[in-house]
């Protein structure tokens, strides 16, 4: 995500390196390159021009402190303006109502149905909501079944009427069902088309009028670039939606939609989808996205993802086991599974400042842990709990059972032993370290 834009902006800032001060000449040269980088990233031309004009005004009006280099000052100005361009701060979804009603809109293939499931799962897990998913896409044959499967994965009920082809009625009945069963949130999945047409727009407008949703979200595929912005404008003119959802930001997207959409439709981006997993959904934070675009990483989001997956009490118990040298393969595989739940591995690595750039040309397979897990799962419960008993014959049996070699098993056991020693050293290094949780919830 944004890799090309990040590289281009970095090259632009190099034009100011070694300069003693900011002048109209060197700023003009830098911003010419910045504008080209934005246009190459498929940012709307008017937005790119206005953006660079604003930066020129701010840069030329700034006095460069002796402790700050011109290039550093320019990065600070660009960072602040990027964040402002994308909205400035995160915006919440309106969940007031009994039940609260969220209406989904967007073209077919944008990831609308998957996002509806992800959103239901997020609100159930993080806000304690009792959501109901309403299947109102009566045209796409697999839509109802897809929503039902997603609902089963996250433990959320799905309301559907397979014989009824009137989406307005289905949405109204779903809300009545939610009230009857004590559900406090209804997420209405609607039909999309391959392109905007009058029938689709009239249908979703009728649903809006009938159910009076508290929040309308427009879901758009970020990989479509400026087409996403144009589609958003047309939907907004008819629906006056409340916020945008950008999906597929883990793909080969140039980022133009994320940078242009707020300026064009004057509506905030509220969520971003970063993968296929149900947990791969983030609240959109403009400042954090600006950090990532400029190659600064996003440590705050990384820590928040970790906090969501790591239980504080379980972490304390794990620390006690490490201190007593009782950390075993059951604990090892448990930690791997928690890391996997945090999302796409390359995306996680890109949140660490400097690491994203190092990994940009590397293909990090999300199945990287599969070989390790297969070896551990080929061990008996006794072997997993007592790694010291893994002699030669046991290692041969484990290799055969996991489809690996004895060398692979030996390598894993060696790595495990080294990890255990290092963890014990860290835990016992300082007097207060034993009682300090590895990951503390805020």
Secondary structure as GFF3:
##gff-version 3
##sequence-region A 1 442
A	DSSP	alpha_helix	3	14	.	.	.	ID=ss1
A	DSSP	alpha_helix	24	40	.	.	.	ID=ss2
A	DSSP	alpha_helix	45	60	.	.	.	ID=ss3
A	DSSP	alpha_helix	70	85	.	.	.	ID=ss4
A	DSSP	beta_strand	100	105	.	.	.	ID=ss5
A	DSSP	alpha_helix	112	127	.	.	.	ID=ss6
A	DSSP	beta_strand	131	136	.	.	.	ID=ss7
A	DSSP	alpha_helix	143	154	.	.	.	ID=ss8
A	DSSP	beta_strand	157	159	.	.	.	ID=ss9
A	DSSP	alpha_helix	167	181	.	.	.	ID=ss10
A	DSSP	beta_strand	185	190	.	.	.	ID=ss11
A	DSSP	alpha_helix	198	211	.	.	.	ID=ss12
A	DSSP	beta_strand	215	221	.	.	.	ID=ss13
A	DSSP	three_ten_helix	222	224	.	.	.	ID=ss14
A	DSSP	alpha_helix	226	239	.	.	.	ID=ss15
A	DSSP	beta_strand	243	247	.	.	.	ID=ss16
A	DSSP	alpha_helix	256	265	.	.	.	ID=ss17
A	DSSP	beta_strand	268	273	.	.	.	ID=ss18
A	DSSP	beta_strand	281	283	.	.	.	ID=ss19
A	DSSP	alpha_helix	286	293	.	.	.	ID=ss20
A	DSSP	alpha_helix	299	309	.	.	.	ID=ss21
A	DSSP	alpha_helix	312	323	.	.	.	ID=ss22
A	DSSP	alpha_helix	329	341	.	.	.	ID=ss23
A	DSSP	alpha_helix	345	350	.	.	.	ID=ss24
A	DSSP	alpha_helix	355	359	.	.	.	ID=ss25
A	DSSP	alpha_helix	370	377	.	.	.	ID=ss26
A	DSSP	alpha_helix	381	385	.	.	.	ID=ss27
A	DSSP	three_ten_helix	387	389	.	.	.	ID=ss28
A	DSSP	alpha_helix	392	402	.	.	.	ID=ss29
A	DSSP	alpha_helix	406	428	.	.	.	ID=ss30
A	DSSP	three_ten_helix	433	435	.	.	.	ID=ss31
###
